[in-house]
Amino acid sequence: MAEARRKERAAFDDYELRRSEYLRSIRKRLSKAERRSRRARFIRARALWRKRRKEWRAAQRRARSSYVRWGPAKVTREFAWVLDSARRRGWQGSLNGPRAGARTYAMQAALYALYRAGRGAPAFPPNGPSRHLRGNLTQGRGWMQAVDVSDPQGLLRHAPVVLRVPFPYEPWHVEAAGHFRVP
């Protein structure tokens, strides 16, 4: 019985020795080419990740710095230009308070909670497609901003770009009908 175990053990050790030698030989054969290509793929992936992280951080910085105070609320630079141009052309309206422009997640959540409780105007949920929400405006699309104004028809008449009132139950809500560039 002991002799059989010893033979099994010797056969297993022999198998392990041959296996490890085989693996070492493969490593030696593939090490230069394979390791270089793996390393190169890793370096390219890391560089791409760093580039995307850098672009994302730059977009975040632009988004933070692209808001300006216009009356009681903050709006994107693009919409500040629209409102200033409309004011120069004769618009007499104003923004309807500090939540009339770009909103934070917390502001949108509070408005949505009021709406759900039956005490506020219709509002999108804070993770929804609201054009007031700053998170939706950070992707470099400041023209998409919506504002709540006291004189929407006057703003539609005097604005230098095409604006619209998309919801009949929110006549104070004005947003751009399409993409525009600030001159």
PyMOL commands that set and color helices and strands:
alter all, ss='L'
color gray80, all
select helices_A, chain A and resi 2-65+77-88+105-116+134-137+142-144+152-158
alter helices_A, ss='H'
color red, helices_A
select strands_A, chain A and resi 67-70+73-76+146-148+163-164+173-176
alter strands_A, ss='S'
color yellow, strands_A
deselect
rebuild
show_as cartoon
